[in-house]
Amino acid sequence: MNRRLAQLAGAYVSSGLARFAQGLRAARLPLARSYHRLAIAMAESARRQIARTPADPDFDLFVGCMGSSTQGAAIEAAIAVCQRLGLKARIPAEPDCCGAILRHNGFPEEALRHREASARLHEHRPLVGIASACIAELREQPGLSETREICAFIAEQPWPSALTLKPLVRRVLVHEPCSHRNLLGGTQAVYRLLERIPGLDVSPMPGNEHCCGAAGTYLLQQPKMSGALLEDKLRPLRELRPHVVVTTNPGCALHLLGGIREAGLAIEVCHPVELIARQLPELDA
């Protein structure tokens, strides 16, 4: 299903249907507009995910049921950065689900079954996640309460003295998802990690104390309110014109990216670890 959704989103954009729908204003109806934004964003974010089974892995990387469709580049970046830190990540052949979306939509028993299955799959292995909402859900499960968030995990690793990131002169605004701010103990590690990039101008995104409107599947269930909350986020972006917005939640990333593209703004949306990976120095031949 994960791969199929990414393929459908890619076809929607590459075939010209997205542009056609926009021209006919068919994508202006609240619910259609939400799906339209999601498809545009997913077509840009999706990557083909390949299992990784190195000998003696240091940790399992939790990508979730939608990881390759929503955070494909972030997964690749996390693996690349960890490799430079001498850490090997394991990714199971079949991505597992934390159950968060099921819980949010009123299916707690099914959500628990998925979470328990994740606990069995990652039993006796350190677990590190990329999506803040998934991490918050996993931490509720006995045996997974020590699940780490990727930025905090990388920031706390001993970095080789020779590993100095390349400078990047860009203005970056940090979007702080509700799940990260309220359930994971705050986003300080994101700022600490980005401070490793010389020249980077990093600031909190205005209005971080308010929801962006994604909120799991809220953007599809309450499209009018979700769109209004998104507009509150886009307003300062139009004024500040950052080069990049970073966020650790895939739903927020898709919602923001879709709105940014719809507004015609030339602003990138990515996971913080993607910027770190891009600034890694070249390996000596």
PyRosetta script that sets phi, psi and omega in degrees:
from pyrosetta import init, pose_from_sequence

init()
pose = pose_from_sequence("MNRRLAQLAGAYVSSGLARFAQGLRAARLPLARSYHRLAIAMAESARRQIARTPADPDFDLFVGCMGSSTQGAAIEAAIAVCQRLGLKARIPAEPDCCGAILRHNGFPEEALRHREASARLHEHRPLVGIASACIAELREQPGLSETREICAFIAEQPWPSALTLKPLVRRVLVHEPCSHRNLLGGTQAVYRLLERIPGLDVSPMPGNEHCCGAAGTYLLQQPKMSGALLEDKLRPLRELRPHVVVTTNPGCALHLLGGIREAGLAIEVCHPVELIARQLPELDA")
pose.set_psi(1, -42.6)
pose.set_omega(1, 178.7)
pose.set_phi(2, -54.2)
pose.set_psi(2, -53.1)
pose.set_omega(2, -178.6)
pose.set_phi(3, -64.6)
pose.set_psi(3, -38.7)
pose.set_omega(3, -178.5)
pose.set_phi(4, -62.8)
pose.set_psi(4, -42.7)
pose.set_omega(4, 178.6)
pose.set_phi(5, -61.9)
pose.set_psi(5, -41.9)
pose.set_omega(5, 178.4)
pose.set_phi(6, -63.0)
pose.set_psi(6, -40.3)
pose.set_omega(6, 179.3)
pose.set_phi(7, -65.1)
pose.set_psi(7, -42.2)
pose.set_omega(7, 179.5)
pose.set_phi(8, -64.5)
pose.set_psi(8, -42.0)
pose.set_omega(8, 178.6)
pose.set_phi(9, -63.4)
pose.set_psi(9, -43.1)
pose.set_omega(9, 178.6)
pose.set_phi(10, -61.7)
pose.set_psi(10, -42.3)
pose.set_omega(10, 179.7)
pose.set_phi(11, -66.4)
pose.set_psi(11, -38.2)
pose.set_omega(11, 179.4)
pose.set_phi(12, -59.3)
pose.set_psi(12, -40.1)
pose.set_omega(12, -178.7)
pose.set_phi(13, -81.9)
pose.set_psi(13, -49.2)
pose.set_omega(13, -173.7)
pose.set_phi(14, -68.2)
pose.set_psi(14, -28.4)
pose.set_omega(14, -179.2)
pose.set_phi(15, -76.8)
pose.set_psi(15, -13.3)
pose.set_omega(15, -177.1)
pose.set_phi(16, 93.7)
pose.set_psi(16, -2.7)
pose.set_omega(16, -179.6)
pose.set_phi(17, -62.7)
pose.set_psi(17, -36.5)
pose.set_omega(17, 179.3)
pose.set_phi(18, -63.4)
pose.set_psi(18, -44.8)
pose.set_omega(18, 179.7)
pose.set_phi(19, -66.7)
pose.set_psi(19, -37.6)
pose.set_omega(19, 178.5)
pose.set_phi(20, -63.9)
pose.set_psi(20, -45.5)
pose.set_omega(20, 179.8)
pose.set_phi(21, -62.7)
pose.set_psi(21, -39.0)
pose.set_omega(21, 179.0)
pose.set_phi(22, -65.5)
pose.set_psi(22, -40.9)
pose.set_omega(22, -179.8)
pose.set_phi(23, -65.2)
pose.set_psi(23, -36.0)
pose.set_omega(23, 179.0)
pose.set_phi(24, -82.5)
pose.set_psi(24, -2.5)
pose.set_omega(24, -175.1)
pose.set_phi(25, 62.6)
pose.set_psi(25, 17.6)
pose.set_omega(25, 176.8)
pose.set_phi(26, -67.0)
pose.set_psi(26, -24.0)
pose.set_omega(26, -179.4)
pose.set_phi(27, -89.8)
pose.set_psi(27, 13.2)
pose.set_omega(27, -179.3)
pose.set_phi(28, -95.5)
pose.set_psi(28, -15.3)
pose.set_omega(28, 174.8)
pose.set_phi(29, -66.1)
pose.set_psi(29, 141.4)
pose.set_omega(29, -170.5)
pose.set_phi(30, -50.5)
pose.set_psi(30, -51.5)
pose.set_omega(30, -176.8)
pose.set_phi(31, -71.2)
pose.set_psi(31, -43.8)
pose.set_omega(31, 178.1)
pose.set_phi(32, -60.9)
pose.set_psi(32, -35.9)
pose.set_omega(32, -179.9)
pose.set_phi(33, -64.8)
pose.set_psi(33, -39.0)
pose.set_omega(33, 178.7)
pose.set_phi(34, -64.0)
pose.set_psi(34, -46.1)
pose.set_omega(34, 177.8)
pose.set_phi(35, -64.3)
pose.set_psi(35, -38.7)
pose.set_omega(35, 179.1)
pose.set_phi(36, -60.3)
pose.set_psi(36, -47.7)
pose.set_omega(36, 179.0)
pose.set_phi(37, -61.2)
pose.set_psi(37, -45.2)
pose.set_omega(37, -178.5)
pose.set_phi(38, -60.8)
pose.set_psi(38, -43.6)
pose.set_omega(38, -178.5)
pose.set_phi(39, -64.4)
pose.set_psi(39, -43.3)
pose.set_omega(39, 179.2)
pose.set_phi(40, -60.9)
pose.set_psi(40, -45.1)
pose.set_omega(40, -178.2)
pose.set_phi(41, -69.0)
pose.set_psi(41, -42.0)
pose.set_omega(41, -177.8)
pose.set_phi(42, -66.4)
pose.set_psi(42, -35.5)
pose.set_omega(42, 177.8)
pose.set_phi(43, -61.5)
pose.set_psi(43, -28.2)
pose.set_omega(43, 179.9)
pose.set_phi(44, -86.3)
pose.set_psi(44, -29.1)
pose.set_omega(44, -171.5)
pose.set_phi(45, -96.0)
pose.set_psi(45, -18.8)
pose.set_omega(45, -171.7)
pose.set_phi(46, -69.4)
pose.set_psi(46, 146.3)
pose.set_omega(46, 174.4)
pose.set_phi(47, -141.5)
pose.set_psi(47, 153.3)
pose.set_omega(47, 174.4)
pose.set_phi(48, -77.6)
pose.set_psi(48, 125.4)
pose.set_omega(48, -175.9)
pose.set_phi(49, -97.8)
pose.set_psi(49, 132.8)
pose.set_omega(49, -179.8)
pose.set_phi(50, -118.5)
pose.set_psi(50, 135.1)
pose.set_omega(50, 178.5)
pose.set_phi(51, -63.5)
pose.set_psi(51, 150.2)
pose.set_omega(51, 177.5)
pose.set_phi(52, -129.0)
pose.set_psi(52, 124.4)
pose.set_omega(52, -179.3)
pose.set_phi(53, -132.1)
pose.set_psi(53, 67.5)
pose.set_omega(53, 179.7)
pose.set_phi(54, -70.5)
pose.set_psi(54, 157.5)
pose.set_omega(54, 175.3)
pose.set_phi(55, -70.1)
pose.set_psi(55, 136.2)
pose.set_omega(55, 178.0)
pose.set_phi(56, 51.7)
pose.set_psi(56, 60.3)
pose.set_omega(56, 179.0)
pose.set_phi(57, -65.4)
pose.set_psi(57, 150.6)
pose.set_omega(57, 178.6)
pose.set_phi(58, -83.5)
pose.set_psi(58, -26.9)
pose.set_omega(58, -179.9)
pose.set_phi(59, -163.3)
pose.set_psi(59, 164.4)
pose.set_omega(59, 171.4)
pose.set_phi(60, -95.8)
pose.set_psi(60, 138.0)
pose.set_omega(60, 175.9)
pose.set_phi(61, -101.7)
pose.set_psi(61, 116.9)
pose.set_omega(61, -179.7)
pose.set_phi(62, -84.2)
pose.set_psi(62, 115.0)
pose.set_omega(62, 179.9)
pose.set_phi(63, -103.2)
pose.set_psi(63, -17.9)
pose.set_omega(63, 176.6)
pose.set_phi(64, 77.3)
pose.set_psi(64, 173.6)
pose.set_omega(64, -175.0)
pose.set_phi(65, -72.0)
pose.set_psi(65, -20.6)
pose.set_omega(65, -178.9)
pose.set_phi(66, -118.5)
pose.set_psi(66, 12.9)
pose.set_omega(66, -172.6)
pose.set_phi(67, -57.9)
pose.set_psi(67, -47.6)
pose.set_omega(67, -176.1)
pose.set_phi(68, -69.8)
pose.set_psi(68, -23.6)
pose.set_omega(68, 178.5)
pose.set_phi(69, -85.4)
pose.set_psi(69, -25.6)
pose.set_omega(69, -174.2)
pose.set_phi(70, -114.5)
pose.set_psi(70, -24.4)
pose.set_omega(70, -177.6)
pose.set_phi(71, -137.7)
pose.set_psi(71, 35.4)
pose.set_omega(71, -176.6)
pose.set_phi(72, -57.0)
pose.set_psi(72, -45.3)
pose.set_omega(72, -179.5)
pose.set_phi(73, -67.6)
pose.set_psi(73, -33.9)
pose.set_omega(73, 179.3)
pose.set_phi(74, -67.8)
pose.set_psi(74, -37.5)
pose.set_omega(74, 177.5)
pose.set_phi(75, -62.8)
pose.set_psi(75, -47.5)
pose.set_omega(75, 178.7)
pose.set_phi(76, -60.0)
pose.set_psi(76, -41.8)
pose.set_omega(76, -178.6)
pose.set_phi(77, -66.4)
pose.set_psi(77, -42.6)
pose.set_omega(77, -179.9)
pose.set_phi(78, -60.5)
pose.set_psi(78, -42.6)
pose.set_omega(78, 178.9)
pose.set_phi(79, -63.4)
pose.set_psi(79, -44.0)
pose.set_omega(79, -178.1)
pose.set_phi(80, -63.4)
pose.set_psi(80, -44.0)
pose.set_omega(80, -179.3)
pose.set_phi(81, -66.7)
pose.set_psi(81, -43.7)
pose.set_omega(81, -179.3)
pose.set_phi(82, -63.9)
pose.set_psi(82, -37.2)
pose.set_omega(82, 177.3)
pose.set_phi(83, -60.4)
pose.set_psi(83, -39.8)
pose.set_omega(83, 179.5)
pose.set_phi(84, -69.8)
pose.set_psi(84, -19.8)
pose.set_omega(84, 176.0)
pose.set_phi(85, -93.6)
pose.set_psi(85, 5.6)
pose.set_omega(85, 178.3)
pose.set_phi(86, 79.0)
pose.set_psi(86, 23.6)
pose.set_omega(86, -177.2)
pose.set_phi(87, -114.0)
pose.set_psi(87, 137.4)
pose.set_omega(87, -179.3)
pose.set_phi(88, -108.3)
pose.set_psi(88, 126.9)
pose.set_omega(88, -179.3)
pose.set_phi(89, -102.1)
pose.set_psi(89, 140.8)
pose.set_omega(89, 173.7)
pose.set_phi(90, -105.1)
pose.set_psi(90, 132.5)
pose.set_omega(90, 174.3)
pose.set_phi(91, -124.0)
pose.set_psi(91, 117.1)
pose.set_omega(91, -178.8)
pose.set_phi(92, -59.9)
pose.set_psi(92, 155.3)
pose.set_omega(92, -179.0)
pose.set_phi(93, -62.7)
pose.set_psi(93, -37.9)
pose.set_omega(93, 179.5)
pose.set_phi(94, -110.2)
pose.set_psi(94, 108.4)
pose.set_omega(94, 179.8)
pose.set_phi(95, -56.6)
pose.set_psi(95, 140.0)
pose.set_omega(95, -179.2)
pose.set_phi(96, -102.6)
pose.set_psi(96, 165.1)
pose.set_omega(96, -176.4)
pose.set_phi(97, -112.8)
pose.set_psi(97, 136.2)
pose.set_omega(97, 179.4)
pose.set_phi(98, -79.5)
pose.set_psi(98, -20.7)
pose.set_omega(98, 179.2)
pose.set_phi(99, 93.0)
pose.set_psi(99, 1.2)
pose.set_omega(99, -174.6)
pose.set_phi(100, -60.6)
pose.set_psi(100, -46.5)
pose.set_omega(100, -178.5)
pose.set_phi(101, -62.8)
pose.set_psi(101, -39.3)
pose.set_omega(101, 177.5)
pose.set_phi(102, -62.2)
pose.set_psi(102, -42.4)
pose.set_omega(102, 179.5)
pose.set_phi(103, -64.2)
pose.set_psi(103, -42.9)
pose.set_omega(103, -179.1)
pose.set_phi(104, -62.6)
pose.set_psi(104, -26.2)
pose.set_omega(104, -176.0)
pose.set_phi(105, -102.3)
pose.set_psi(105, 16.6)
pose.set_omega(105, 171.3)
pose.set_phi(106, 88.4)
pose.set_psi(106, 25.7)
pose.set_omega(106, 177.7)
pose.set_phi(107, -124.1)
pose.set_psi(107, 65.9)
pose.set_omega(107, -173.6)
pose.set_phi(108, -63.9)
pose.set_psi(108, -36.1)
pose.set_omega(108, -178.3)
pose.set_phi(109, -67.7)
pose.set_psi(109, -43.2)
pose.set_omega(109, 178.1)
pose.set_phi(110, -67.2)
pose.set_psi(110, -37.9)
pose.set_omega(110, 177.3)
pose.set_phi(111, -60.5)
pose.set_psi(111, -42.6)
pose.set_omega(111, 180.0)
pose.set_phi(112, -63.7)
pose.set_psi(112, -38.7)
pose.set_omega(112, 178.3)
pose.set_phi(113, -61.0)
pose.set_psi(113, -41.9)
pose.set_omega(113, 178.4)
pose.set_phi(114, -65.4)
pose.set_psi(114, -43.0)
pose.set_omega(114, -179.0)
pose.set_phi(115, -65.1)
pose.set_psi(115, -40.4)
pose.set_omega(115, 177.6)
pose.set_phi(116, -64.9)
pose.set_psi(116, -37.1)
pose.set_omega(116, 177.4)
pose.set_phi(117, -64.3)
pose.set_psi(117, -37.8)
pose.set_omega(117, 176.3)
pose.set_phi(118, -64.1)
pose.set_psi(118, -39.2)
pose.set_omega(118, 179.2)
pose.set_phi(119, -62.7)
pose.set_psi(119, -40.0)
pose.set_omega(119, 178.2)
pose.set_phi(120, -68.1)
pose.set_psi(120, -39.8)
pose.set_omega(120, -178.0)
pose.set_phi(121, -65.1)
pose.set_psi(121, -37.2)
pose.set_omega(121, -175.2)
pose.set_phi(122, -105.4)
pose.set_psi(122, 17.0)
pose.set_omega(122, -177.5)
pose.set_phi(123, -57.9)
pose.set_psi(123, 135.1)
pose.set_omega(123, 176.5)
pose.set_phi(124, 68.0)
pose.set_psi(124, 16.0)
pose.set_omega(124, 177.3)
pose.set_phi(125, -124.1)
pose.set_psi(125, 138.9)
pose.set_omega(125, 171.5)
pose.set_phi(126, -60.8)
pose.set_psi(126, 137.2)
pose.set_omega(126, -176.8)
pose.set_phi(127, -118.8)
pose.set_psi(127, 131.2)
pose.set_omega(127, 179.5)
pose.set_phi(128, -126.3)
pose.set_psi(128, 131.7)
pose.set_omega(128, -178.8)
pose.set_phi(129, -114.8)
pose.set_psi(129, 158.4)
pose.set_omega(129, -179.6)
pose.set_phi(130, -102.4)
pose.set_psi(130, -36.7)
pose.set_omega(130, -177.7)
pose.set_phi(131, -91.1)
pose.set_psi(131, 123.0)
pose.set_omega(131, -174.9)
pose.set_phi(132, -60.4)
pose.set_psi(132, -38.7)
pose.set_omega(132, -178.7)
pose.set_phi(133, -66.6)
pose.set_psi(133, -39.1)
pose.set_omega(133, 177.9)
pose.set_phi(134, -64.6)
pose.set_psi(134, -41.5)
pose.set_omega(134, -179.4)
pose.set_phi(135, -62.0)
pose.set_psi(135, -43.5)
pose.set_omega(135, 179.8)
pose.set_phi(136, -60.4)
pose.set_psi(136, -40.2)
pose.set_omega(136, 178.3)
pose.set_phi(137, -68.1)
pose.set_psi(137, -45.1)
pose.set_omega(137, -178.2)
pose.set_phi(138, -61.3)
pose.set_psi(138, -36.2)
pose.set_omega(138, -177.6)
pose.set_phi(139, -65.8)
pose.set_psi(139, -14.7)
pose.set_omega(139, 177.2)
pose.set_phi(140, -79.4)
pose.set_psi(140, -10.3)
pose.set_omega(140, -176.6)
pose.set_phi(141, -94.4)
pose.set_psi(141, 126.7)
pose.set_omega(141, 174.1)
pose.set_phi(142, -54.1)
pose.set_psi(142, 131.5)
pose.set_omega(142, -177.2)
pose.set_phi(143, 97.3)
pose.set_psi(143, -17.1)
pose.set_omega(143, 179.2)
pose.set_phi(144, -121.2)
pose.set_psi(144, 11.3)
pose.set_omega(144, -175.2)
pose.set_phi(145, -66.1)
pose.set_psi(145, -16.7)
pose.set_omega(145, 179.6)
pose.set_phi(146, -98.2)
pose.set_psi(146, 14.2)
pose.set_omega(146, 177.4)
pose.set_phi(147, -55.9)
pose.set_psi(147, 130.9)
pose.set_omega(147, -175.4)
pose.set_phi(148, -100.4)
pose.set_psi(148, 151.0)
pose.set_omega(148, 172.2)
pose.set_phi(149, -87.9)
pose.set_psi(149, 139.4)
pose.set_omega(149, -169.0)
pose.set_phi(150, -60.1)
pose.set_psi(150, -39.4)
pose.set_omega(150, -179.6)
pose.set_phi(151, -65.9)
pose.set_psi(151, -44.3)
pose.set_omega(151, 178.5)
pose.set_phi(152, -65.0)
pose.set_psi(152, -40.7)
pose.set_omega(152, 179.8)
pose.set_phi(153, -60.7)
pose.set_psi(153, -48.9)
pose.set_omega(153, -178.3)
pose.set_phi(154, -68.6)
pose.set_psi(154, -40.6)
pose.set_omega(154, -177.4)
pose.set_phi(155, -62.7)
pose.set_psi(155, -29.5)
pose.set_omega(155, -176.6)
pose.set_phi(156, -89.6)
pose.set_psi(156, -4.9)
pose.set_omega(156, 179.9)
pose.set_phi(157, -76.4)
pose.set_psi(157, 149.8)
pose.set_omega(157, 172.2)
pose.set_phi(158, -70.8)
pose.set_psi(158, 119.8)
pose.set_omega(158, -179.9)
pose.set_phi(159, -91.3)
pose.set_psi(159, 135.1)
pose.set_omega(159, 175.2)
pose.set_phi(160, -56.9)
pose.set_psi(160, 140.1)
pose.set_omega(160, -178.4)
pose.set_phi(161, -58.5)
pose.set_psi(161, -27.6)
pose.set_omega(161, -178.0)
pose.set_phi(162, -84.4)
pose.set_psi(162, -7.4)
pose.set_omega(162, -176.7)
pose.set_phi(163, -89.3)
pose.set_psi(163, 87.7)
pose.set_omega(163, 177.8)
pose.set_phi(164, -109.8)
pose.set_psi(164, 125.7)
pose.set_omega(164, -177.7)
pose.set_phi(165, -71.5)
pose.set_psi(165, 148.6)
pose.set_omega(165, 178.6)
pose.set_phi(166, -70.0)
pose.set_psi(166, 145.0)
pose.set_omega(166, 179.2)
pose.set_phi(167, -63.5)
pose.set_psi(167, 152.7)
pose.set_omega(167, 175.8)
pose.set_phi(168, -146.8)
pose.set_psi(168, 112.8)
pose.set_omega(168, -179.2)
pose.set_phi(169, -91.9)
pose.set_psi(169, 90.5)
pose.set_omega(169, -179.8)
pose.set_phi(170, -144.8)
pose.set_psi(170, 154.0)
pose.set_omega(170, 173.7)
pose.set_phi(171, -97.3)
pose.set_psi(171, 123.2)
pose.set_omega(171, -176.1)
pose.set_phi(172, -121.1)
pose.set_psi(172, 131.4)
pose.set_omega(172, 172.7)
pose.set_phi(173, -107.8)
pose.set_psi(173, 133.3)
pose.set_omega(173, -178.8)
pose.set_phi(174, -96.4)
pose.set_psi(174, 113.6)
pose.set_omega(174, 171.2)
pose.set_phi(175, -83.4)
pose.set_psi(175, 129.4)
pose.set_omega(175, -177.5)
pose.set_phi(176, -107.2)
pose.set_psi(176, 100.4)
pose.set_omega(176, -178.3)
pose.set_phi(177, -59.7)
pose.set_psi(177, 149.4)
pose.set_omega(177, 178.2)
pose.set_phi(178, -55.8)
pose.set_psi(178, -40.8)
pose.set_omega(178, -178.8)
pose.set_phi(179, -62.1)
pose.set_psi(179, -36.8)
pose.set_omega(179, -178.3)
pose.set_phi(180, -78.0)
pose.set_psi(180, -44.4)
pose.set_omega(180, -178.6)
pose.set_phi(181, -64.7)
pose.set_psi(181, -44.4)
pose.set_omega(181, -168.4)
pose.set_phi(182, -97.8)
pose.set_psi(182, -23.1)
pose.set_omega(182, -172.6)
pose.set_phi(183, -116.0)
pose.set_psi(183, -18.8)
pose.set_omega(183, -177.5)
pose.set_phi(184, -110.1)
pose.set_psi(184, 8.9)
pose.set_omega(184, 176.5)
pose.set_phi(185, 87.3)
pose.set_psi(185, 15.0)
pose.set_omega(185, 176.2)
pose.set_phi(186, 102.2)
pose.set_psi(186, 170.5)
pose.set_omega(186, -171.9)
pose.set_phi(187, -110.7)
pose.set_psi(187, 22.3)
pose.set_omega(187, -176.0)
pose.set_phi(188, -57.9)
pose.set_psi(188, -35.9)
pose.set_omega(188, -177.9)
pose.set_phi(189, -63.2)
pose.set_psi(189, -31.2)
pose.set_omega(189, 178.1)
pose.set_phi(190, -61.8)
pose.set_psi(190, -46.2)
pose.set_omega(190, -179.8)
pose.set_phi(191, -67.1)
pose.set_psi(191, -40.7)
pose.set_omega(191, 178.8)
pose.set_phi(192, -61.0)
pose.set_psi(192, -40.9)
pose.set_omega(192, -179.4)
pose.set_phi(193, -66.9)
pose.set_psi(193, -44.7)
pose.set_omega(193, -178.6)
pose.set_phi(194, -68.1)
pose.set_psi(194, -24.2)
pose.set_omega(194, 177.0)
pose.set_phi(195, -63.8)
pose.set_psi(195, -15.3)
pose.set_omega(195, 178.8)
pose.set_phi(196, -73.3)
pose.set_psi(196, -14.4)
pose.set_omega(196, -178.8)
pose.set_phi(197, -93.0)
pose.set_psi(197, 111.1)
pose.set_omega(197, 179.1)
pose.set_phi(198, -62.8)
pose.set_psi(198, 139.4)
pose.set_omega(198, 175.9)
pose.set_phi(199, 88.3)
pose.set_psi(199, -9.5)
pose.set_omega(199, -176.5)
pose.set_phi(200, -78.5)
pose.set_psi(200, 130.4)
pose.set_omega(200, 177.3)
pose.set_phi(201, -98.6)
pose.set_psi(201, 105.0)
pose.set_omega(201, -172.6)
pose.set_phi(202, -113.2)
pose.set_psi(202, 129.3)
pose.set_omega(202, 177.9)
pose.set_phi(203, -141.8)
pose.set_psi(203, 155.1)
pose.set_omega(203, 173.4)
pose.set_phi(204, -66.9)
pose.set_psi(204, 145.3)
pose.set_omega(204, 175.2)
pose.set_phi(205, -71.4)
pose.set_psi(205, 131.1)
pose.set_omega(205, 179.0)
pose.set_phi(206, -55.5)
pose.set_psi(206, 139.6)
pose.set_omega(206, 177.9)
pose.set_phi(207, 80.2)
pose.set_psi(207, 22.5)
pose.set_omega(207, -179.5)
pose.set_phi(208, -61.6)
pose.set_psi(208, -19.2)
pose.set_omega(208, -179.8)
pose.set_phi(209, -76.1)
pose.set_psi(209, -6.8)
pose.set_omega(209, -179.0)
pose.set_phi(210, -112.8)
pose.set_psi(210, 148.8)
pose.set_omega(210, 179.3)
pose.set_phi(211, -67.1)
pose.set_psi(211, 145.8)
pose.set_omega(211, 178.5)
pose.set_phi(212, -81.5)
pose.set_psi(212, -13.9)
pose.set_omega(212, 179.3)
pose.set_phi(213, 105.1)
pose.set_psi(213, -8.0)
pose.set_omega(213, 179.1)
pose.set_phi(214, -71.6)
pose.set_psi(214, -64.3)
pose.set_omega(214, 170.6)
pose.set_phi(215, 47.6)
pose.set_psi(215, 61.0)
pose.set_omega(215, -178.6)
pose.set_phi(216, 69.3)
pose.set_psi(216, -115.2)
pose.set_omega(216, 177.7)
pose.set_phi(217, -104.5)
pose.set_psi(217, 13.6)
pose.set_omega(217, -179.2)
pose.set_phi(218, -58.6)
pose.set_psi(218, -34.9)
pose.set_omega(218, -178.1)
pose.set_phi(219, -62.8)
pose.set_psi(219, -23.3)
pose.set_omega(219, 176.9)
pose.set_phi(220, -96.4)
pose.set_psi(220, -29.8)
pose.set_omega(220, -178.0)
pose.set_phi(221, -82.7)
pose.set_psi(221, -31.6)
pose.set_omega(221, -179.9)
pose.set_phi(222, -131.5)
pose.set_psi(222, 67.1)
pose.set_omega(222, -171.6)
pose.set_phi(223, -62.9)
pose.set_psi(223, -33.4)
pose.set_omega(223, -179.1)
pose.set_phi(224, -68.1)
pose.set_psi(224, -47.9)
pose.set_omega(224, 178.9)
pose.set_phi(225, -67.0)
pose.set_psi(225, -40.7)
pose.set_omega(225, 178.3)
pose.set_phi(226, -60.7)
pose.set_psi(226, -41.3)
pose.set_omega(226, 178.2)
pose.set_phi(227, -65.1)
pose.set_psi(227, -36.5)
pose.set_omega(227, 178.5)
pose.set_phi(228, -66.7)
pose.set_psi(228, -40.8)
pose.set_omega(228, 178.2)
pose.set_phi(229, -66.6)
pose.set_psi(229, -37.1)
pose.set_omega(229, 176.6)
pose.set_phi(230, -63.5)
pose.set_psi(230, -41.5)
pose.set_omega(230, 179.5)
pose.set_phi(231, -61.2)
pose.set_psi(231, -34.5)
pose.set_omega(231, 176.3)
pose.set_phi(232, -62.2)
pose.set_psi(232, -30.3)
pose.set_omega(232, 177.7)
pose.set_phi(233, -79.7)
pose.set_psi(233, -35.7)
pose.set_omega(233, -176.6)
pose.set_phi(234, -72.5)
pose.set_psi(234, -29.8)
pose.set_omega(234, -176.1)
pose.set_phi(235, -56.9)
pose.set_psi(235, -53.0)
pose.set_omega(235, 178.7)
pose.set_phi(236, -68.0)
pose.set_psi(236, -26.9)
pose.set_omega(236, 178.2)
pose.set_phi(237, -66.9)
pose.set_psi(237, -35.2)
pose.set_omega(237, 176.4)
pose.set_phi(238, -63.9)
pose.set_psi(238, -34.0)
pose.set_omega(238, -178.5)
pose.set_phi(239, -81.7)
pose.set_psi(239, -43.3)
pose.set_omega(239, -173.0)
pose.set_phi(240, -84.9)
pose.set_psi(240, -28.4)
pose.set_omega(240, 179.1)
pose.set_phi(241, 47.8)
pose.set_psi(241, 58.5)
pose.set_omega(241, 175.4)
pose.set_phi(242, -67.9)
pose.set_psi(242, 161.2)
pose.set_omega(242, 174.3)
pose.set_phi(243, -75.9)
pose.set_psi(243, -36.1)
pose.set_omega(243, -172.6)
pose.set_phi(244, -141.1)
pose.set_psi(244, 142.6)
pose.set_omega(244, 165.8)
pose.set_phi(245, -115.1)
pose.set_psi(245, 127.4)
pose.set_omega(245, 177.0)
pose.set_phi(246, -109.6)
pose.set_psi(246, 146.0)
pose.set_omega(246, 178.2)
pose.set_phi(247, -153.7)
pose.set_psi(247, 152.9)
pose.set_omega(247, -177.3)
pose.set_phi(248, -102.7)
pose.set_psi(248, 1.2)
pose.set_omega(248, -179.3)
pose.set_phi(249, -111.2)
pose.set_psi(249, 125.3)
pose.set_omega(249, -175.6)
pose.set_phi(250, -66.0)
pose.set_psi(250, -36.9)
pose.set_omega(250, 178.1)
pose.set_phi(251, -63.6)
pose.set_psi(251, -43.4)
pose.set_omega(251, 177.1)
pose.set_phi(252, -62.9)
pose.set_psi(252, -41.7)
pose.set_omega(252, -179.1)
pose.set_phi(253, -61.1)
pose.set_psi(253, -46.6)
pose.set_omega(253, 179.4)
pose.set_phi(254, -63.4)
pose.set_psi(254, -43.2)
pose.set_omega(254, -178.7)
pose.set_phi(255, -63.1)
pose.set_psi(255, -46.6)
pose.set_omega(255, 179.9)
pose.set_phi(256, -67.0)
pose.set_psi(256, -43.7)
pose.set_omega(256, -178.3)
pose.set_phi(257, -63.6)
pose.set_psi(257, -43.5)
pose.set_omega(257, 177.9)
pose.set_phi(258, -60.4)
pose.set_psi(258, -42.1)
pose.set_omega(258, 178.6)
pose.set_phi(259, -66.9)
pose.set_psi(259, -39.5)
pose.set_omega(259, 179.3)
pose.set_phi(260, -64.7)
pose.set_psi(260, -44.0)
pose.set_omega(260, 178.9)
pose.set_phi(261, -65.7)
pose.set_psi(261, -41.5)
pose.set_omega(261, 179.2)
pose.set_phi(262, -62.5)
pose.set_psi(262, -34.3)
pose.set_omega(262, -179.5)
pose.set_phi(263, -81.3)
pose.set_psi(263, -5.2)
pose.set_omega(263, 178.6)
pose.set_phi(264, 75.1)
pose.set_psi(264, 24.0)
pose.set_omega(264, -179.2)
pose.set_phi(265, -91.4)
pose.set_psi(265, 137.7)
pose.set_omega(265, 179.7)
pose.set_phi(266, -91.2)
pose.set_psi(266, 67.6)
pose.set_omega(266, -178.3)
pose.set_phi(267, -124.9)
pose.set_psi(267, 129.8)
pose.set_omega(267, 177.3)
pose.set_phi(268, -83.3)
pose.set_psi(268, 146.1)
pose.set_omega(268, 172.5)
pose.set_phi(269, -121.4)
pose.set_psi(269, 125.2)
pose.set_omega(269, -179.2)
pose.set_phi(270, -153.2)
pose.set_psi(270, 174.0)
pose.set_omega(270, 175.2)
pose.set_phi(271, -82.3)
pose.set_psi(271, 145.9)
pose.set_omega(271, -179.6)
pose.set_phi(272, -53.9)
pose.set_psi(272, -37.1)
pose.set_omega(272, -176.6)
pose.set_phi(273, -66.6)
pose.set_psi(273, -21.7)
pose.set_omega(273, 176.5)
pose.set_phi(274, -65.0)
pose.set_psi(274, -40.0)
pose.set_omega(274, 178.1)
pose.set_phi(275, -65.9)
pose.set_psi(275, -38.7)
pose.set_omega(275, 178.3)
pose.set_phi(276, -62.3)
pose.set_psi(276, -45.8)
pose.set_omega(276, -178.3)
pose.set_phi(277, -62.3)
pose.set_psi(277, -39.6)
pose.set_omega(277, -178.9)
pose.set_phi(278, -65.5)
pose.set_psi(278, -28.3)
pose.set_omega(278, -176.2)
pose.set_phi(279, -95.9)
pose.set_psi(279, 8.3)
pose.set_omega(279, 174.7)
pose.set_phi(280, -62.9)
pose.set_psi(280, 138.2)
pose.set_omega(280, 178.0)
pose.set_phi(281, -67.8)
pose.set_psi(281, 155.3)
pose.set_omega(281, 178.8)
pose.set_phi(282, -66.0)
pose.set_psi(282, 143.6)
pose.set_omega(282, 175.9)
pose.set_phi(283, -76.0)
pose.set_psi(283, 141.4)
pose.set_omega(283, 176.3)
pose.set_phi(284, -66.4)
pose.set_psi(284, 138.6)
pose.set_omega(284, -179.4)
pose.set_phi(285, -69.3)
pose.dump_pdb("model.pdb")
